[in-house]
């Protein structure tokens, strides 16, 4: 995802982006080797605005991965949700 920073203003702009497993694989090739499987695309919902010369990005990210327990090695689904600022 790319933002045209020159077009951002003090008025917040909503930006939505979905990062699929293929998108991650192209940017983090090592992640395929560490046993992490993306079950749900990562959805980003962001509000972008300027604060003087700075850029303020707020929002949230959600998705789900499958990973292995470090003790029993059983694989399980791990939902992810994080607020960003």
DOMARBA-968178 format. One record per atom (N, C-alpha, C, O, CB): atom name; residue number from 1; z, y, x. Coordinates in nm, 2 decimals, padded with zeros to 4 digits. Each point is the difference from the previous one (the first is absolute). Last residue first. Glycine has a CB too. Layout:
BEGIN
(atom 'CA',NUM,(Z,Y,X)),
...
//
This chain:
BEGIN
(atom 'N',85,(01.62,00.36,-00.15)),
(atom 'CA',85,(00.01,00.14,00.02)),
(atom 'C',85,(-00.01,00.03,00.15)),
(atom 'O',85,(00.01,00.12,00.03)),
(atom 'CB',85,(00.12,-00.09,-00.24)),
(atom 'N',84,(-00.14,-00.47,-00.19)),
(atom 'CA',84,(-00.05,00.06,00.13)),
(atom 'C',84,(00.02,00.15,-00.01)),
(atom 'O',84,(-00.02,00.07,-00.10)),
(atom 'CB',84,(-00.15,-00.25,00.13)),
(atom 'N',83,(00.36,-00.32,-00.27)),
(atom 'CA',83,(-00.03,00.14,-00.02)),
(atom 'C',83,(-00.03,00.06,00.14)),
(atom 'O',83,(00.06,-00.03,00.10)),
(atom 'CB',83,(00.08,00.05,-00.31)),
(atom 'N',82,(-00.20,-00.55,00.06)),
(atom 'CA',82,(00.07,00.10,00.09)),
(atom 'C',82,(-00.05,00.14,-00.05)),
(atom 'O',82,(-00.12,00.02,-00.02)),
(atom 'CB',82,(00.13,-00.19,00.21)),
(atom 'N',81,(-00.03,-00.41,-00.28)),
(atom 'CA',81,(-00.01,00.13,-00.07)),
(atom 'C',81,(00.08,00.10,00.09)),
(atom 'O',81,(00.11,-00.02,00.04)),
(atom 'CB',81,(-00.13,-00.08,-00.28)),
(atom 'N',80,(-00.15,-00.46,00.20)),
(atom 'CA',80,(00.03,00.12,00.09)),
(atom 'C',80,(-00.02,00.12,-00.09)),
(atom 'O',80,(-00.09,00.01,-00.08)),
(atom 'CB',80,(00.01,-00.13,00.29)),
(atom 'N',79,(00.17,-00.46,-00.25)),
(atom 'CA',79,(-00.06,00.12,-00.06)),
(atom 'C',79,(00.04,00.12,00.09)),
(atom 'O',79,(00.11,00.00,00.06)),
(atom 'CB',79,(-00.10,-00.09,-00.29)),
(atom 'N',78,(-00.06,-00.44,00.35)),
(atom 'CA',78,(00.09,00.12,00.02)),
(atom 'C',78,(-00.07,00.12,-00.06)),
(atom 'O',78,(-00.10,00.05,00.06)),
(atom 'CB',78,(00.20,-00.15,00.15)),
(atom 'N',77,(-00.12,-00.49,-00.22)),
(atom 'CA',77,(-00.06,00.13,-00.04)),
(atom 'C',77,(00.10,00.11,00.02)),
(atom 'O',77,(00.11,-00.01,-00.05)),
(atom 'CB',77,(-00.26,-00.10,-00.11)),
(atom 'N',76,(00.15,-00.36,00.45)),
(atom 'CA',76,(00.04,00.06,-00.12)),
(atom 'C',76,(-00.07,00.13,-00.02)),
(atom 'O',76,(-00.05,00.06,00.09)),
(atom 'CB',76,(00.28,-00.17,-00.07)),
(atom 'N',75,(-00.18,-00.39,00.30)),
(atom 'CA',75,(-00.07,00.13,-00.03)),
(atom 'C',75,(00.04,00.05,-00.13)),
(atom 'O',75,(00.02,-00.08,-00.10)),
(atom 'CB',75,(-00.22,00.00,00.24)),
(atom 'N',74,(00.47,-00.23,00.24)),
(atom 'CA',74,(-00.06,00.00,-00.13)),
(atom 'C',74,(-00.06,00.14,-00.03)),
(atom 'O',74,(00.06,00.10,00.02)),
(atom 'CB',74,(00.11,-00.28,-00.10)),
(atom 'N',73,(00.10,00.06,00.47)),
(atom 'CA',73,(-00.15,00.00,00.01)),
(atom 'C',73,(-00.07,-00.01,-00.13)),
(atom 'O',73,(-00.12,-00.01,-00.01)),
(atom 'CB',73,(00.15,-00.09,00.24)),
(atom 'N',72,(00.46,00.15,-00.09)),
(atom 'CA',72,(-00.05,-00.13,-00.06)),
(atom 'C',72,(-00.15,-00.02,00.01)),
(atom 'O',72,(-00.05,-00.11,-00.03)),
(atom 'CB',72,(00.25,00.11,-00.12)),
(atom 'N',71,(00.02,00.39,00.34)),
(atom 'CA',71,(00.10,-00.11,00.02)),
(atom 'C',71,(-00.06,-00.13,-00.04)),
(atom 'O',71,(00.01,-00.10,00.07)),
(atom 'CB',71,(00.17,00.26,-00.11)),
(atom 'N',70,(-00.41,00.26,00.00)),
(atom 'CA',70,(00.02,-00.02,00.14)),
(atom 'C',70,(00.10,-00.12,00.03)),
(atom 'O',70,(00.00,-00.05,00.11)),
(atom 'CB',70,(-00.05,00.29,-00.07)),
(atom 'N',69,(-00.31,-00.16,-00.46)),
(atom 'CA',69,(00.14,00.02,00.03)),
(atom 'C',69,(00.02,-00.04,00.15)),
(atom 'O',69,(-00.05,-00.10,00.04)),
(atom 'CB',69,(00.12,00.06,-00.28)),
(atom 'N',68,(-00.55,00.21,00.06)),
(atom 'CA',68,(00.08,-00.12,00.02)),
(atom 'C',68,(00.15,00.04,00.03)),
(atom 'O',68,(00.02,00.10,00.08)),
(atom 'CB',68,(-00.22,-00.23,00.00)),
(atom 'N',67,(-00.20,00.39,-00.39)),
(atom 'CA',67,(00.05,-00.01,00.14)),
(atom 'C',67,(00.08,-00.13,00.00)),
(atom 'O',67,(00.04,-00.06,-00.10)),
(atom 'CB',67,(-00.04,00.31,00.15)),
(atom 'N',66,(-00.35,00.07,-00.38)),
(atom 'CA',66,(00.06,-00.13,00.02)),
(atom 'C',66,(00.03,-00.01,00.14)),
(atom 'O',66,(-00.08,00.01,00.09)),
(atom 'CB',66,(-00.04,-00.12,-00.29)),
(atom 'N',65,(00.06,00.57,-00.13)),
(atom 'CA',65,(-00.05,-00.08,00.11)),
(atom 'C',65,(00.07,-00.14,-00.01)),
(atom 'O',65,(00.10,-00.02,-00.07)),
(atom 'CB',65,(-00.14,00.22,00.22)),
(atom 'N',64,(-00.08,00.29,-00.45)),
(atom 'CA',64,(00.08,-00.12,00.02)),
(atom 'C',64,(-00.07,-00.08,00.11)),
(atom 'O',64,(-00.12,-00.01,00.01)),
(atom 'CB',64,(00.19,00.01,-00.26)),
(atom 'N',63,(-00.02,00.55,00.03)),
(atom 'CA',63,(-00.09,-00.11,00.03)),
(atom 'C',63,(00.09,-00.13,00.01)),
(atom 'O',63,(00.12,00.01,-00.03)),
(atom 'CB',63,(-00.29,00.14,00.15)),
(atom 'N',62,(00.17,00.45,-00.14)),
(atom 'CA',62,(00.05,-00.13,-00.05)),
(atom 'C',62,(-00.10,-00.11,00.03)),
(atom 'O',62,(-00.12,00.03,00.02)),
(atom 'CB',62,(00.25,00.09,-00.20)),
(atom 'N',61,(00.03,00.44,00.28)),
(atom 'CA',61,(-00.08,-00.11,00.04)),
(atom 'C',61,(00.06,-00.12,-00.06)),
(atom 'O',61,(00.12,-00.02,00.00)),
(atom 'CB',61,(-00.19,00.13,00.22)),
(atom 'N',60,(00.10,00.47,-00.29)),
(atom 'CA',60,(00.05,-00.13,00.01)),
(atom 'C',60,(-00.10,-00.10,00.04)),
(atom 'O',60,(-00.12,00.02,-00.02)),
(atom 'CB',60,(00.29,00.04,-00.16)),
(atom 'N',59,(-00.06,00.51,00.25)),
(atom 'CA',59,(-00.05,-00.10,-00.10)),
(atom 'C',59,(00.06,-00.14,00.02)),
(atom 'O',59,(00.12,-00.01,00.04)),
(atom 'CB',59,(-00.33,00.13,-00.04)),
(atom 'N',58,(00.08,00.39,00.27)),
(atom 'CA',58,(00.11,-00.07,-00.07)),
(atom 'C',58,(-00.06,-00.10,-00.09)),
(atom 'O',58,(-00.12,00.02,-00.04)),
(atom 'CB',58,(00.27,00.18,00.05)),
(atom 'N',57,(-00.27,00.18,00.41)),
(atom 'CA',57,(-00.05,-00.12,-00.07)),
(atom 'C',57,(00.12,-00.07,-00.06)),
(atom 'O',57,(00.09,-00.05,00.08)),
(atom 'CB',57,(-00.29,00.03,00.07)),
(atom 'N',56,(00.04,00.52,00.09)),
(atom 'CA',56,(00.11,-00.07,-00.06)),
(atom 'C',56,(-00.06,-00.12,-00.08)),
(atom 'O',56,(-00.08,00.02,-00.09)),
(atom 'CB',56,(00.23,00.19,00.08)),
(atom 'N',55,(-00.29,00.13,00.45)),
(atom 'CA',55,(-00.05,-00.08,-00.12)),
(atom 'C',55,(00.11,-00.08,-00.05)),
(atom 'O',55,(00.07,-00.07,00.08)),
(atom 'CB',55,(-00.30,00.06,00.01)),
(atom 'N',54,(00.19,00.50,00.21)),
(atom 'CA',54,(00.04,-00.14,-00.01)),
(atom 'C',54,(-00.06,-00.06,-00.12)),
(atom 'O',54,(-00.04,00.07,-00.10)),
(atom 'CB',54,(00.25,-00.03,00.23)),
(atom 'N',53,(-00.22,00.43,00.00)),
(atom 'CA',53,(-00.10,-00.07,00.08)),
(atom 'C',53,(00.03,-00.16,-00.01)),
(atom 'O',53,(-00.08,-00.07,00.06)),
(atom 'CB',53,(00.06,00.27,00.09)),
(atom 'N',52,(00.21,00.05,-00.54)),
(atom 'CA',52,(-00.04,00.08,00.11)),
(atom 'C',52,(-00.11,-00.07,00.08)),
(atom 'O',52,(-00.10,-00.03,-00.06)),
(atom 'CB',52,(00.33,00.13,00.07)),
(atom 'N',51,(-00.12,-00.39,-00.32)),
(atom 'CA',51,(00.12,00.09,00.01)),
(atom 'C',51,(-00.02,00.08,00.12)),
(atom 'O',51,(00.04,-00.04,00.11)),
(atom 'CB',51,(00.12,-00.13,-00.22)),
(atom 'N',50,(-00.48,-00.16,-00.25)),
(atom 'CA',50,(00.03,00.07,00.12)),
(atom 'C',50,(00.13,00.08,-00.01)),
(atom 'O',50,(00.04,00.05,-00.11)),
(atom 'CB',50,(-00.29,-00.03,00.16)),
(atom 'N',49,(00.10,-00.50,-00.31)),
(atom 'CA',49,(-00.01,00.15,00.00)),
(atom 'C',49,(00.03,00.05,00.13)),
(atom 'O',49,(00.05,-00.06,00.09)),
(atom 'CB',49,(00.02,00.06,-00.33)),
(atom 'N',48,(-00.12,-00.49,-00.07)),
(atom 'CA',48,(-00.03,00.06,00.12)),
(atom 'C',48,(-00.01,00.15,-00.02)),
(atom 'O',48,(-00.07,00.05,-00.09)),
(atom 'CB',48,(-00.05,-00.25,00.18)),
(atom 'N',47,(00.30,-00.30,-00.31)),
(atom 'CA',47,(-00.02,00.14,-00.04)),
(atom 'C',47,(-00.01,00.07,00.14)),
(atom 'O',47,(00.09,00.00,00.08)),
(atom 'CB',47,(00.04,-00.01,-00.30)),
(atom 'N',46,(-00.21,-00.54,00.06)),
(atom 'CA',46,(00.05,00.11,00.09)),
(atom 'C',46,(-00.03,00.14,-00.07)),
(atom 'O',46,(-00.09,00.02,-00.07)),
(atom 'CB',46,(00.05,-00.17,00.27)),
(atom 'N',45,(00.04,-00.42,-00.24)),
(atom 'CA',45,(-00.01,00.11,-00.09)),
(atom 'C',45,(00.07,00.12,00.07)),
(atom 'O',45,(00.12,00.00,00.02)),
(atom 'CB',45,(-00.13,-00.15,-00.23)),
(atom 'N',44,(-00.18,-00.38,00.34)),
(atom 'CA',44,(00.06,00.12,00.04)),
(atom 'C',44,(-00.03,00.11,-00.10)),
(atom 'O',44,(-00.12,00.02,-00.04)),
(atom 'CB',44,(00.10,-00.08,00.28)),
(atom 'N',43,(00.02,-00.51,-00.18)),
(atom 'CA',43,(-00.04,00.11,-00.08)),
(atom 'C',43,(00.08,00.13,00.04)),
(atom 'O',43,(00.12,-00.01,00.00)),
(atom 'CB',43,(-00.19,-00.14,-00.20)),
(atom 'N',42,(-00.08,-00.37,00.40)),
(atom 'CA',42,(00.10,00.11,00.01)),
(atom 'C',42,(-00.06,00.12,-00.07)),
(atom 'O',42,(-00.11,00.05,00.03)),
(atom 'CB',42,(00.20,-00.14,00.19)),
(atom 'N',41,(-00.21,-00.43,-00.35)),
(atom 'CA',41,(-00.04,00.11,00.08)),
(atom 'C',41,(00.11,00.11,00.00)),
(atom 'O',41,(00.07,00.02,-00.10)),
(atom 'CB',41,(-00.31,-00.06,00.05)),
(atom 'N',40,(00.37,-00.47,-00.01)),
(atom 'CA',40,(-00.05,00.11,-00.09)),
(atom 'C',40,(-00.04,00.12,00.09)),
(atom 'O',40,(00.07,00.03,00.10)),
(atom 'CB',40,(00.09,-00.10,-00.29)),
(atom 'N',39,(-00.05,-00.33,00.41)),
(atom 'CA',39,(-00.02,-00.05,-00.13)),
(atom 'C',39,(-00.05,00.10,-00.10)),
(atom 'O',39,(-00.08,-00.03,-00.09)),
(atom 'CB',39,(00.26,-00.13,00.14)),
(atom 'N',38,(-00.18,00.06,00.51)),
(atom 'CA',38,(00.01,00.11,-00.10)),
(atom 'C',38,(-00.04,-00.06,-00.14)),
(atom 'O',38,(-00.11,-00.05,-00.02)),
(atom 'CB',38,(00.05,00.23,00.19)),
(atom 'N',37,(00.28,-00.41,00.29)),
(atom 'CA',37,(-00.11,-00.01,-00.10)),
(atom 'C',37,(00.02,00.11,-00.10)),
(atom 'O',37,(00.10,00.01,-00.06)),
(atom 'CB',37,(-00.13,-00.26,00.10)),
(atom 'N',36,(00.21,00.10,00.49)),
(atom 'CA',36,(00.02,00.09,-00.12)),
(atom 'C',36,(-00.13,-00.01,-00.09)),
(atom 'O',36,(-00.11,00.02,00.05)),
(atom 'CB',36,(00.27,00.14,00.08)),
(atom 'N',35,(-00.08,-00.37,00.32)),
(atom 'CA',35,(00.04,-00.08,-00.12)),
(atom 'C',35,(00.02,00.08,-00.13)),
(atom 'O',35,(00.05,-00.05,-00.10)),
(atom 'CB',35,(00.05,-00.10,00.25)),
(atom 'N',34,(-00.26,00.28,00.32)),
(atom 'CA',34,(00.15,-00.01,-00.02)),
(atom 'C',34,(00.04,-00.06,-00.13)),
(atom 'O',34,(00.12,00.00,-00.03)),
(atom 'CB',34,(-00.11,00.20,00.17)),
(atom 'N',33,(-00.48,-00.12,00.01)),
(atom 'CA',33,(00.07,-00.10,00.08)),
(atom 'C',33,(00.15,-00.01,-00.02)),
(atom 'O',33,(00.06,-00.10,00.04)),
(atom 'CB',33,(-00.24,00.15,00.13)),
(atom 'N',32,(-00.09,00.28,-00.39)),
(atom 'CA',32,(-00.05,-00.13,-00.05)),
(atom 'C',32,(00.07,-00.11,00.08)),
(atom 'O',32,(00.01,-00.12,-00.05)),
(atom 'CB',32,(-00.23,00.22,-00.02)),
(atom 'N',31,(00.28,00.35,00.19)),
(atom 'CA',31,(00.08,-00.04,-00.11)),
(atom 'C',31,(-00.04,-00.13,-00.06)),
(atom 'O',31,(00.08,-00.07,-00.06)),
(atom 'CB',31,(-00.05,00.31,00.01)),
(atom 'N',30,(-00.25,00.00,00.42)),
(atom 'CA',30,(00.10,-00.09,00.04)),
(atom 'C',30,(00.08,-00.05,-00.12)),
(atom 'O',30,(00.07,-00.10,00.01)),
(atom 'CB',30,(-00.05,00.22,00.21)),
(atom 'N',29,(-00.38,00.21,-00.26)),
(atom 'CA',29,(-00.04,-00.14,00.02)),
(atom 'C',29,(00.11,-00.10,00.03)),
(atom 'O',29,(-00.01,-00.12,-00.03)),
(atom 'CB',29,(-00.21,00.21,00.10)),
(atom 'N',28,(00.18,00.39,-00.29)),
(atom 'CA',28,(00.11,-00.07,00.06)),
(atom 'C',28,(-00.04,-00.14,00.02)),
(atom 'O',28,(00.06,-00.09,-00.06)),
(atom 'CB',28,(00.11,00.25,-00.04)),
(atom 'N',27,(-00.48,00.14,-00.10)),
(atom 'CA',27,(00.08,00.09,00.08)),
(atom 'C',27,(00.11,-00.06,00.08)),
(atom 'O',27,(00.05,00.06,00.10)),
(atom 'CB',27,(-00.10,00.11,-00.28)),
(atom 'N',26,(-00.25,-00.42,-00.11)),
(atom 'CA',26,(-00.09,00.09,00.08)),
(atom 'C',26,(00.08,00.09,00.09)),
(atom 'O',26,(-00.05,00.04,00.11)),
(atom 'CB',26,(-00.12,-00.06,-00.28)),
(atom 'N',25,(00.40,-00.24,-00.15)),
(atom 'CA',25,(-00.06,-00.09,00.10)),
(atom 'C',25,(-00.08,00.08,00.10)),
(atom 'O',25,(00.00,-00.03,00.12)),
(atom 'CB',25,(00.01,-00.17,-00.28)),
(atom 'N',24,(00.15,00.41,-00.24)),
(atom 'CA',24,(00.10,-00.02,00.11)),
(atom 'C',24,(-00.05,-00.08,00.11)),
(atom 'O',24,(00.03,00.03,00.12)),
(atom 'CB',24,(00.15,-00.02,-00.29)),
(atom 'N',23,(-00.47,00.04,-00.19)),
(atom 'CA',23,(00.03,00.13,00.06)),
(atom 'C',23,(00.10,-00.01,00.11)),
(atom 'O',23,(-00.02,00.06,00.11)),
(atom 'CB',23,(-00.04,00.06,-00.33)),
(atom 'N',22,(-00.02,-00.50,-00.05)),
(atom 'CA',22,(-00.11,00.03,00.10)),
(atom 'C',22,(00.02,00.13,00.07)),
(atom 'O',22,(-00.03,00.01,00.12)),
(atom 'CB',22,(-00.12,-00.14,-00.27)),
(atom 'N',21,(00.45,00.02,-00.19)),
(atom 'CA',21,(00.02,-00.08,00.11)),
(atom 'C',21,(-00.11,00.02,00.11)),
(atom 'O',21,(00.03,00.00,00.12)),
(atom 'CB',21,(00.09,-00.17,-00.27)),
(atom 'N',20,(-00.04,00.59,-00.17)),
(atom 'CA',20,(-00.02,-00.15,-00.02)),
(atom 'C',20,(00.03,-00.08,00.13)),
(atom 'O',20,(00.02,00.06,00.11)),
(atom 'CB',20,(-00.19,-00.01,-00.29)),
(atom 'N',19,(00.30,00.45,-00.03)),
(atom 'CA',19,(-00.03,-00.06,00.13)),
(atom 'C',19,(00.00,-00.15,-00.03)),
(atom 'O',19,(00.11,-00.06,-00.01)),
(atom 'CB',19,(-00.01,00.25,00.15)),
(atom 'N',18,(-00.15,00.29,-00.44)),
(atom 'CA',18,(00.04,-00.14,00.00)),
(atom 'C',18,(-00.05,-00.07,00.13)),
(atom 'O',18,(-00.12,00.00,00.03)),
(atom 'CB',18,(00.11,-00.01,-00.29)),
(atom 'N',17,(00.12,00.54,00.04)),
(atom 'CA',17,(-00.07,-00.08,00.09)),
(atom 'C',17,(00.05,-00.15,-00.01)),
(atom 'O',17,(00.13,-00.02,00.00)),
(atom 'CB',17,(-00.17,00.22,00.16)),
(atom 'N',16,(00.06,00.36,-00.37)),
(atom 'CA',16,(00.04,-00.15,-00.02)),
(atom 'C',16,(-00.09,-00.08,00.09)),
(atom 'O',16,(-00.12,00.03,00.01)),
(atom 'CB',16,(00.19,00.01,-00.25)),
(atom 'N',15,(00.12,00.50,00.17)),
(atom 'CA',15,(-00.09,-00.09,00.07)),
(atom 'C',15,(00.05,-00.14,-00.03)),
(atom 'O',15,(00.11,-00.03,00.03)),
(atom 'CB',15,(-00.17,00.21,00.15)),
(atom 'N',14,(00.14,00.37,-00.37)),
(atom 'CA',14,(00.04,-00.14,00.00)),
(atom 'C',14,(-00.12,-00.08,00.06)),
(atom 'O',14,(-00.11,00.02,-00.03)),
(atom 'CB',14,(00.25,00.01,-00.18)),
(atom 'N',13,(00.04,00.49,00.31)),
(atom 'CA',13,(-00.11,-00.08,-00.04)),
(atom 'C',13,(00.04,-00.15,-00.01)),
(atom 'O',13,(00.05,-00.05,00.10)),
(atom 'CB',13,(-00.22,00.22,00.00)),
(atom 'N',12,(00.44,00.35,-00.10)),
(atom 'CA',12,(-00.01,-00.14,00.03)),
(atom 'C',12,(-00.13,-00.07,-00.06)),
(atom 'O',12,(-00.03,00.03,-00.11)),
(atom 'CB',12,(00.28,-00.03,00.12)),
(atom 'N',11,(-00.20,00.52,00.16)),
(atom 'CA',11,(00.01,-00.08,-00.13)),
(atom 'C',11,(-00.02,-00.14,00.03)),
(atom 'O',11,(-00.10,-00.04,00.06)),
(atom 'CB',11,(00.01,00.23,-00.19)),
(atom 'N',10,(00.04,00.11,00.48)),
(atom 'CA',10,(00.14,-00.01,-00.04)),
(atom 'C',10,(00.02,-00.07,-00.13)),
(atom 'O',10,(00.11,-00.04,-00.03)),
(atom 'CB',10,(-00.07,00.25,00.16)),
(atom 'N',9,(-00.48,-00.34,00.13)),
(atom 'CA',9,(00.06,00.12,-00.03)),
(atom 'C',9,(00.15,-00.02,-00.03)),
(atom 'O',9,(00.05,-00.11,00.01)),
(atom 'CB',9,(-00.27,00.20,-00.10)),
(atom 'N',8,(-00.25,-00.35,00.33)),
(atom 'CA',8,(00.13,00.00,-00.06)),
(atom 'C',8,(00.06,00.14,-00.02)),
(atom 'O',8,(-00.03,00.09,00.09)),
(atom 'CB',8,(00.06,-00.32,00.02)),
(atom 'N',7,(-00.46,00.11,00.11)),
(atom 'CA',7,(00.00,00.02,-00.14)),
(atom 'C',7,(00.13,00.00,-00.07)),
(atom 'O',7,(00.01,00.03,-00.12)),
(atom 'CB',7,(-00.24,-00.12,00.12)),
(atom 'N',6,(00.16,-00.01,00.47)),
(atom 'CA',6,(-00.05,00.14,-00.02)),
(atom 'C',6,(00.00,00.04,-00.15)),
(atom 'O',6,(00.01,00.11,-00.04)),
(atom 'CB',6,(-00.14,-00.13,00.25)),
(atom 'N',5,(00.23,-00.43,-00.06)),
(atom 'CA',5,(00.11,00.09,00.01)),
(atom 'C',5,(-00.04,00.14,-00.03)),
(atom 'O',5,(00.08,00.08,-00.05)),
(atom 'CB',5,(00.02,-00.23,00.22)),
(atom 'N',4,(-00.29,-00.32,-00.32)),
(atom 'CA',4,(-00.06,00.12,00.05)),
(atom 'C',4,(00.11,00.10,00.00)),
(atom 'O',4,(00.02,00.07,-00.10)),
(atom 'CB',4,(-00.25,-00.13,00.02)),
(atom 'N',3,(00.30,-00.48,00.12)),
(atom 'CA',3,(00.02,00.12,-00.08)),
(atom 'C',3,(-00.07,00.12,00.07)),
(atom 'O',3,(00.01,00.01,00.12)),
(atom 'CB',3,(00.21,-00.10,-00.21)),
(atom 'N',2,(-00.26,-00.49,00.08)),
(atom 'CA',2,(00.00,00.12,00.07)),
(atom 'C',2,(00.02,00.12,-00.10)),
(atom 'O',2,(-00.05,00.00,-00.11)),
(atom 'CB',2,(-00.11,-00.10,00.29)),
(atom 'N',1,(00.22,-00.48,-00.12)),
(atom 'CA',1,(00.00,00.12,-00.08)),
(atom 'C',1,(00.00,00.12,00.09)),
(atom 'O',1,(00.07,00.01,00.10)),
(atom 'CB',1,(00.05,-00.13,-00.29)),
//
